[in-house]
Amino acid sequence: MFNVVEWKDNKVVMIDQRLLPTKEKYNTYKDYKGVAKAIKDMVVRGAPAIGVAAAMGSALGALQSTAKTPRAFKSDFNRVCKHLAATRPTAVNLFWAIERMRGVFEANSAKSTGEIKKILIKEAIKIHDEDIEINKRMGKNGAKLLKMNSTILTHCNAGALATAGYGTALGVIRAAVEAGKNVKVFADETRPFLQGARLTAWELKKDGIDVTLITDNMAGYMMQQGHIDAVVVGTDRVASNGDVANKIGTYSVAILARAHKIPFYVAGPTSTIDMNIKDGSEIPIEERSEKEVSHFAGVRVAPAGINIKNPAFDVTPSRLVTAIITEKGVVTAPYKKSIKKLFSK
Amino acid sequence: MFNVVEWKDNKVVMIDQRLLPTKEKYNTYKDYKGVAKAIKDMVVRGAPAIGVAAAMGSALGALQSTAKTPRAFKSDFNRVCKHLAATRPTAVNLFWAIERMRGVFEANSAKSTGEIKKILIKEAIKIHDEDIEINKRMGKNGAKLLKMNSTILTHCNAGALATAGYGTALGVIRAAVEAGKNVKVFADETRPFLQGARLTAWELKKDGIDVTLITDNMAGYMMQQGHIDAVVVGTDRVASNGDVANKIGTYSVAILARAHKIPFYVAGPTSTIDMNIKDGSEIPIEERSEKEVSHFAGVRVAPAGINIKNPAFDVTPSRLVTAIITEKGVVTAPYKKSIKKLFSK
């Protein structure tokens, strides 16, 4: 179908998600700084995909090192990791992947530079492949929650394009479709970056899954009219109490779902759960460029000289979350307890 | 400042709202069919402005008639009115204005064709001028509800550009600012037509009123963060029970406001109240072209071959409405009673 992030001939290849759905173009990176810029500029986006890209970026950075001593090599690798970690603040998978690569580096630090480089590349590819497997397990766990012939609202893109493949929220939908559940999807267009219109609609259409595009402000109306049976979204970071950071607008959808007594499901791998934070208030919310709001498809749509806000994420309190779907199982409130239990398995 | 709809040298002149904020262009219409097309294509939009445009359009149509007999003249005028009424279904001001013009025609039917034409033109200009006066009275009534130093969220454009001038929701804000209340505004961009980004931000900036633009899906987040003190929106039609039709997304904002215990105010002239309907379920919701969602400025933003919905309005049940602000006063629940009382004044 398409590769989101791939390790190929000692380079990182990524589909340029900024150009979809009109162009399907692949960019090749041979410098880790290019990978970092691609994460920052949203060539690649989606928490799990960012994690995979960062892992591959760190392997690429290690490969680029010309250090002659273990100490210099380690210093190079640390610089690479630091550079990659400074790209986007909200998705925890970025930091999770970098930490995992650091751990592998440490565990093999006695080996030769050449050997460590090979091990890091192998680990990055492993993170990639594992991500797809994890999504498929998550999909199966989540598909059970979706009813036959139901219509699912999703926000942003938590699909194959947001992961190494298959998707988190869209993975749940794919698994339900594969289980013969005849599920249909409503996709919020998701301003300002239009991940719903550009990416979710594109990949669902490729898969032959029935998708209806709406603007973000139509979600409440569609719920009021009885068109939505459940909401499934992805997540960029889940706090240890079940608070969920996700694309801006997710919180509004959660409030609307609650007001209409519609279940609100969050799908994310356990790598998205941040056990180091008590609740959502500790999750940094990235503020992106005003231009994403003032311009639309390169055309100015707002007058110059006004104030503009562009928070890229929001936090949905766990009380609005019906269940969190992970590869290790589905958890429900009380989340502090159920999430802790996930990690003791 | 700018004229939204104007009668000038026996022609109708309108600012082309599709080109704002980048171009301030005025279109001149000498054919009532051109006025009808301008309403349909949203050169002019906003319930009260549509009413004024339709009134002027009907006067223009009468003026164009070459009928030699009263009967033929009346038949011409009826055709004009029917043509204008078929442009947009949701805003009741369109039908209200046409009915008023019809009434004036009837009341003067004994007069000569030439005299009736003059009377119709005078009436259309009167509707225009009255609208501004009504907005100013409404503004004063509503301004009392807004607190000192408060920040108001508005959706779509219920401003000078949506009326003959001054505005309904933005009229309330203007009146509050004029009363020295130091009110700031958050404007939802209002997809798909971007009335918030293109029109509300533009006219508030012109007036030197502090305005912050957000995408529609940021409204919940801004409320959660405590940035919004009240919501004020306009309306295209109010049912006799207080249900409010307004731009798509208004219902979602009302749900969000209720969830955050933020007052939700609706500003509209009594001409927007439709006493002929029992509740909001009787208000027809216009479905507009899919292209408004799939494209922007000629650029495709969604893949071809998917389903798209584009309802232009939604209905907010009166239980979510804190108060309705009219030129005759502010009414609150129970609306059936309070609205009825408005018309007995």
Interface residues (C-beta under 8 A of the other chain):
Chain A: P21 T22 H155 D188 E189 T190 R191 P192 L194 A197 R198 A201 W202 L204 K205 D210 V211 T212 L213 I214 T215 D216 N217 M218 A219 G220 Y221 M222 Q224 I248 G249 Y251 S252 I255 L256 R258 A259 V293 S294 F296 A297 G298 V299 R300 V301 A302 P303 G305 I306 N307 I308 K309 N310 P311 D314
Chain B: P21 T22 H155 D188 E189 T190 R191 P192 L194 A197 R198 A201 W202 L204 K205 D210 V211 T212 L213 I214 T215 D216 N217 M218 A219 G220 Y221 M222 Q224 I248 G249 Y251 S252 I255 L256 R258 A259 V293 S294 F296 A297 V299 R300 V301 A302 P303 G305 I306 N307 I308 K309 N310 P311 D314
